[in-house]
Amino acid sequence: MANPAMTGPLINTNGFRIAGLAIERPRGTKGSKLTYVTGLMQNIEAKKRFGVRIELNLLDRSGAKVGVATDYTAVVESMGMWRFRALVLDRRAAQVNLAGIRED
């Protein structure tokens, strides 16, 4: 299976590359108020990474922080990709930026 392309502005940090950060509502969920931050993370190191958690700052239209969204995966293979999806709990969120990445 081919890896998806890394598009949009790239963020390189802690041996990971992150692209495509977006706030979106899933298609086909008419009436649902669920919103997610989605994106793609690549492990650019030559080793597996375990217990990976991405933390994302949620910002309102003026850029003020209104919350944090997180997602977790048990393993990201060497040079592997992870398509993350973090639940947004604050409806004021209009922008997102990377807060950090942690490993177990």
Secondary structure, 3 states (H helix, E strand, C coil): CCCCCCCCCCEEECCEEEEEEEEECCCCCCCCCCEEEEEEEEECCCCCEEEEEEEEEEECCCCCEEEEEEEEEEEECCCCEEEEEEEECCCCCCEEEEEEEEEC
